[in-house]
């Protein structure tokens, strides 16, 4: 299997590296041993968080891994390494609300924020489906202002516009 994504987190225990990779669908744990695959080990050992990678390997069940599966990494292609001088700003630690809002485009990559956005999208989809089924038409406008975009939506019965 091949995964194209980013290095989400990283742990090294002696001659074993346990990376966690993230793509648009979620995260998966990997494992690579210096003894079994020195090339992949060397490619991963110096990577920084959110470096872009293409990794290949075999998937196997592992109860302790996030999602219950892990990849035995056999190949690593580094597409872009995040420089250590300018690390990815959102580390796996607590940050203040102001900092996270300033880095919102990066914050939404975290599993919790991505899950919140998926739930929100599903709630909006279900509401739209219900309103469409009741004969309403969604109308709206977007106001652009210094703080971003503000959207105003209104549901109007379709027969009013026939």
Backbone as numpy.savetxt, mean C-alpha at the origin, in Angstrom:
# Nx Ny Nz CAx CAy CAz Cx Cy Cz
6.30 -17.11 -8.50 5.45 -15.95 -8.50 6.35 -14.71 -8.50
5.86 -13.65 -9.13 6.60 -12.39 -9.19 5.75 -11.28 -8.57
6.38 -10.47 -7.74 5.72 -9.33 -7.12 6.47 -8.07 -7.52
5.72 -7.09 -7.99 6.29 -5.78 -8.30 5.75 -4.81 -7.27
6.62 -4.25 -6.46 6.14 -3.38 -5.40 7.27 -2.68 -4.67
7.09 -2.57 -3.35 8.02 -1.81 -2.53 8.39 -2.61 -1.30
9.56 -2.33 -0.76 9.98 -2.93 0.50 9.28 -2.18 1.62
8.34 -2.84 2.29 7.55 -2.19 3.34 8.27 -2.19 4.68
8.88 -3.31 5.02 9.61 -3.42 6.28 10.66 -4.50 6.11
11.55 -4.63 7.10 12.72 -5.45 6.92 13.24 -5.90 8.28
13.55 -7.17 8.40 14.21 -7.66 9.61 15.32 -8.61 9.19
16.43 -8.55 9.91 17.54 -9.44 9.61 17.92 -10.15 10.89
17.95 -11.48 10.80 18.35 -12.31 11.93 19.52 -13.16 11.46
20.71 -12.72 11.74 21.90 -13.45 11.32 21.99 -13.54 9.81
21.94 -14.76 9.31 22.07 -14.99 7.87 20.71 -15.19 7.19
19.66 -14.69 7.82 18.31 -14.75 7.24 17.73 -13.34 7.23
17.14 -12.97 6.09 16.44 -11.70 5.96 14.96 -12.00 5.79
14.13 -11.26 6.55 12.68 -11.40 6.46 12.11 -10.05 6.02
12.00 -9.85 4.70 11.42 -8.60 4.21 9.90 -8.71 4.10
9.23 -7.58 4.20 7.80 -7.53 3.92 7.64 -6.62 2.71
7.00 -7.15 1.68 6.80 -6.42 0.44 5.36 -5.92 0.36
5.19 -4.77 -0.26 3.86 -4.16 -0.42 3.65 -3.89 -1.90
2.44 -4.21 -2.38 2.04 -3.79 -3.72 0.63 -3.21 -3.59
-0.04 -3.00 -4.69 -1.36 -2.39 -4.63 -2.43 -3.25 -4.01
-2.15 -4.53 -3.77 -3.16 -5.43 -3.22 -2.95 -5.73 -1.75
-1.79 -5.46 -1.21 -1.53 -5.75 0.20 -0.07 -6.00 0.46
0.20 -6.78 1.51 1.58 -7.07 1.89 1.79 -8.58 1.95
3.04 -8.99 1.73 3.41 -10.39 1.89 4.82 -10.44 2.47
5.01 -11.38 3.36 6.32 -11.59 3.96 7.17 -12.45 3.05
8.45 -12.13 3.00 9.40 -12.95 2.27 10.42 -13.51 3.23
11.21 -14.43 2.76 12.32 -14.94 3.56 13.43 -15.35 2.59
14.65 -14.98 2.94 15.80 -15.34 2.10 16.99 -15.64 3.00
17.70 -16.70 2.67 18.85 -17.15 3.45 20.13 -16.89 2.66
21.14 -16.41 3.34 22.44 -16.19 2.71 22.99 -17.49 2.15
22.82 -18.57 2.87 23.34 -19.88 2.45 22.64 -20.39 1.19
21.30 -20.23 1.13 20.53 -20.77 0.00 20.53 -19.86 -1.23
20.57 -18.55 -1.01 20.47 -17.63 -2.14 21.29 -16.36 -1.88
22.60 -16.44 -2.03 23.46 -15.30 -1.70 23.19 -14.05 -2.56
22.77 -14.23 -3.82 22.51 -13.07 -4.69 21.31 -12.27 -4.19
20.21 -12.97 -3.88 19.02 -12.29 -3.38 19.29 -11.67 -2.01
20.05 -12.37 -1.17 20.40 -11.85 0.15 21.18 -10.55 0.01
22.17 -10.54 -0.89 23.00 -9.34 -1.09 22.17 -8.18 -1.63
21.23 -8.46 -2.51 20.39 -7.40 -3.08 19.48 -6.78 -2.03
18.99 -7.59 -1.08 18.06 -7.09 -0.07 18.73 -6.44 1.13
19.94 -6.88 1.48 20.51 -6.49 2.77 20.75 -4.99 2.93
20.95 -4.25 1.85 21.20 -2.82 1.98 20.01 -1.95 1.61
18.86 -2.55 1.34 17.72 -1.75 0.90 17.09 -0.95 2.03
16.51 0.17 1.66 15.81 1.03 2.60 14.31 0.91 2.38
13.54 1.34 3.39 12.08 1.25 3.32 11.55 1.99 2.11
10.59 1.36 1.42 9.90 1.87 0.23 10.77 1.88 -1.03
11.88 1.17 -1.02 12.64 0.97 -2.25 11.79 0.13 -3.19
11.83 0.44 -4.49 11.03 -0.28 -5.49 11.76 -1.54 -5.92
11.02 -2.66 -5.95 11.64 -3.94 -6.27 10.71 -4.81 -7.11
11.32 -5.74 -7.80 10.61 -6.87 -8.40 11.24 -8.10 -7.78
10.42 -8.91 -7.10 10.94 -10.10 -6.43 10.21 -11.33 -6.95
10.93 -12.41 -7.00 10.36 -13.67 -7.45 10.65 -14.77 -6.46
9.79 -15.76 -6.44 10.00 -16.89 -5.55 8.75 -17.74 -5.46
8.81 -18.71 -4.56 7.69 -19.63 -4.36 6.91 -19.23 -3.11
5.59 -19.32 -3.23 4.70 -18.99 -2.12 4.40 -20.27 -1.34
4.43 -20.15 -0.02 4.09 -21.29 0.84 3.31 -20.80 2.05
2.52 -21.68 2.62 1.75 -21.35 3.81 2.69 -21.14 4.99
2.42 -20.11 5.77 3.20 -19.82 6.98 2.29 -19.07 7.93
1.83 -19.74 8.98 0.85 -19.17 9.91 1.32 -17.88 10.56
2.61 -17.74 10.80 3.13 -16.56 11.50 3.25 -15.34 10.61
3.15 -15.52 9.30 3.32 -14.42 8.36 2.02 -13.63 8.23
2.12 -12.33 7.92 0.90 -11.55 7.66 0.14 -12.18 6.49
-1.12 -12.47 6.66 -1.91 -13.08 5.61 -1.80 -14.60 5.56
-0.90 -15.18 6.35 -0.79 -16.63 6.41 0.09 -17.28 5.35
0.75 -16.46 4.51 1.63 -16.99 3.46 2.92 -16.19 3.43
3.98 -16.82 2.93 5.23 -16.11 2.73 5.86 -16.55 1.42
6.76 -15.72 0.93 7.47 -16.03 -0.30 8.90 -16.42 0.03
9.32 -17.56 -0.47 10.73 -17.93 -0.42 11.41 -17.21 -1.57
12.07 -16.09 -1.28 12.62 -15.21 -2.32 13.81 -15.87 -2.99
13.74 -15.92 -4.33 14.85 -16.49 -5.11 15.49 -15.47 -6.05
14.77 -14.39 -6.35 15.30 -13.38 -7.27 14.85 -11.99 -6.81
15.77 -11.03 -6.89 15.46 -9.66 -6.51 16.04 -8.73 -7.57
15.19 -7.86 -8.08 15.64 -6.80 -8.98 15.28 -5.48 -8.30
16.29 -4.67 -8.01 16.06 -3.37 -7.37 15.85 -2.34 -8.48
14.67 -1.74 -8.48 14.36 -0.72 -9.49 14.79 0.66 -9.02
14.58 0.95 -7.73 14.99 2.23 -7.17 15.22 2.06 -5.69
16.38 2.46 -5.24 16.70 2.42 -3.81 16.50 3.82 -3.24
15.74 3.90 -2.16 15.54 5.18 -1.48 16.84 5.49 -0.75
17.37 6.70 -0.99 18.65 7.09 -0.40 18.55 7.15 1.12
19.61 6.72 1.78 19.63 6.76 3.24 19.67 8.19 3.77
20.19 9.13 2.96 20.25 10.53 3.37 18.87 11.17 3.38
17.96 10.69 2.53 16.59 11.21 2.47 15.63 10.03 2.58
15.50 9.45 3.78 14.69 8.24 3.92 13.21 8.53 3.71
12.49 7.46 3.47 11.03 7.54 3.39 10.53 8.14 4.70
9.75 9.22 4.64 9.45 9.97 5.86 8.51 9.29 6.85
7.71 8.35 6.42 6.77 7.72 7.34 7.32 6.35 7.72
7.94 6.31 8.88 8.49 5.06 9.39 7.43 4.35 10.22
7.72 3.13 10.64 6.77 2.36 11.44 6.87 2.78 12.90
6.47 4.01 13.18 6.45 4.55 14.53 5.34 5.60 14.58
5.07 6.13 15.74 4.02 7.14 15.87 4.49 8.48 15.33
3.58 9.16 14.62 3.84 10.50 14.11 2.68 11.38 14.51
2.91 12.68 14.56 1.84 13.62 14.88 0.89 13.79 13.70
-0.33 14.25 14.00 -1.35 14.41 12.98 -0.91 15.41 11.91
-0.30 16.54 12.31 0.14 17.54 11.33 1.14 16.95 10.35
2.10 16.19 10.86 3.10 15.56 9.99 2.43 14.61 9.01
1.52 13.77 9.52 0.87 12.79 8.66 -0.01 13.46 7.60
-0.67 14.54 7.94 -1.48 15.24 6.95 -0.59 15.91 5.90
0.58 16.40 6.31 1.52 16.96 5.34 2.05 15.88 4.40
2.11 14.66 4.87 2.61 13.53 4.08 1.46 12.60 3.66
0.26 13.14 3.50 -0.94 12.34 3.24 -0.77 11.42 2.03
-0.11 11.89 0.99 0.07 11.07 -0.21 0.90 9.82 0.09
1.69 9.85 1.14 2.46 8.68 1.54 1.75 7.89 2.64
1.03 8.61 3.51 0.34 7.97 4.63 -0.70 6.98 4.15
-1.36 7.27 3.03 -2.41 6.37 2.54 -1.85 5.04 2.04
-0.54 4.91 1.97 0.07 3.64 1.59 0.10 2.64 2.74
-0.08 3.13 3.97 -0.02 2.22 5.11 -1.24 1.31 5.11
-1.12 0.09 5.61 -2.24 -0.86 5.57 -3.52 -0.32 6.22
-3.41 0.36 7.34 -4.61 0.86 8.02 -5.31 1.92 7.19
-4.56 2.87 6.65 -5.17 3.93 5.85 -5.73 3.37 4.55
-5.02 2.42 3.93 -5.53 1.80 2.70 -6.84 1.06 2.97
-6.94 0.38 4.13 -8.17 -0.32 4.49 -9.31 0.66 4.70
-9.03 1.79 5.33 -10.06 2.81 5.54 -10.57 3.32 4.20
-9.66 3.56 3.26 -10.08 4.04 1.94 -10.90 3.01 1.18
-10.55 1.71 1.33 -11.33 0.66 0.67 -12.74 0.58 1.26
-12.85 0.69 2.58 -14.17 0.68 3.23 -14.98 1.88 2.78
-14.36 3.04 2.74 -15.05 4.26 2.31 -15.54 4.12 0.86
-14.69 3.59 0.00 -15.07 3.41 -1.41 -16.24 2.46 -1.54
-16.25 1.39 -0.75 -17.35 0.42 -0.80 -18.65 1.04 -0.28
-18.56 1.83 0.79 -19.75 2.50 1.33 -20.33 3.47 0.30
-19.48 4.22 -0.37 -19.93 5.16 -1.39 -20.55 4.41 -2.57
-19.91 3.30 -2.98 -20.44 2.51 -4.08 -21.83 1.97 -3.75
-21.99 1.44 -2.54 -23.28 0.88 -2.12 -24.35 1.97 -2.05
-23.99 3.14 -1.53 -24.95 4.25 -1.46 -25.36 4.69 -2.87
-24.38 4.79 -3.76 -24.68 5.16 -5.16 -25.59 4.14 -5.81
-25.30 2.86 -5.61 -26.12 1.80 -6.20 -27.56 1.89 -5.68
-27.72 2.12 -4.38 -29.05 2.25 -3.81 -29.77 3.46 -4.39
-29.13 4.62 -4.41 -29.76 5.84 -4.90 -30.09 5.71 -6.39
-29.18 5.12 -7.17 -29.47 4.89 -8.59 -30.70 4.01 -8.75
-30.83 2.99 -7.92 -31.98 2.10 -7.97 -33.28 2.78 -7.59
-33.19 3.86 -6.85 -34.38 4.62 -6.44 -34.72 5.73 -7.43
-33.94 5.83 -8.52 -34.24 6.82 -9.55 -33.60 8.18 -9.34
-32.58 8.24 -8.50 -31.90 9.51 -8.27 -30.71 9.66 -9.20
-30.36 10.89 -9.51 -29.16 11.20 -10.29 -28.23 12.00 -9.40
-26.98 11.60 -9.34 -26.00 12.32 -8.53 -25.51 13.53 -9.32
-25.63 14.67 -8.73 -25.07 15.88 -9.33 -24.09 16.46 -8.33
-23.09 17.14 -8.80 -22.12 17.69 -7.86 -21.16 18.64 -8.53
-20.42 19.30 -7.71 -19.39 20.20 -8.20 -18.19 20.09 -7.28
-17.05 20.43 -7.76 -15.84 20.45 -6.94 -15.36 21.88 -6.83
-15.11 22.34 -5.62 -14.56 23.67 -5.39 -13.08 23.52 -5.11
-12.25 24.20 -5.85 -10.81 24.17 -5.61 -10.48 25.37 -4.72
-9.78 25.13 -3.65 -9.36 26.20 -2.74 -7.97 25.87 -2.24
-7.38 26.76 -1.47 -5.98 26.61 -1.05 -5.72 25.30 -0.29
-6.69 24.80 0.44 -6.50 23.59 1.23 -6.74 22.30 0.47
-7.18 22.37 -0.77 -7.44 21.15 -1.54 -8.71 21.29 -2.34
-9.44 20.20 -2.46 -10.68 20.18 -3.22 -11.82 19.84 -2.26
-12.88 20.61 -2.33 -14.08 20.34 -1.53 -15.17 19.94 -2.51
-15.81 18.82 -2.25 -16.84 18.35 -3.16 -18.21 18.49 -2.51
-19.16 18.90 -3.31 -20.55 19.02 -2.87 -21.38 18.13 -3.78
-22.10 17.18 -3.20 -22.93 16.30 -3.99 -24.38 16.41 -3.54
-25.26 16.27 -4.48 -26.68 16.31 -4.20 -27.35 15.20 -4.99
-28.30 14.54 -4.38 -29.07 13.51 -5.09 -30.39 14.14 -5.52
-30.70 14.01 -6.78 -31.93 14.60 -7.35 -32.66 13.50 -8.09
-33.96 13.42 -7.92 -34.75 12.42 -8.63 -34.59 12.62 -10.13
-34.33 11.54 -10.84 -34.07 11.62 -12.29 -35.21 12.21 -13.07
-36.47 11.95 -12.66 -37.59 12.44 -13.44 -37.65 13.97 -13.47
-36.97 14.65 -12.56 -36.95 16.11 -12.57 -36.18 16.65 -13.78
-35.30 15.81 -14.36 -34.45 16.25 -15.47 -34.88 15.65 -16.80
-36.06 15.06 -16.86 -36.52 14.48 -18.14 -37.27 15.47 -18.94
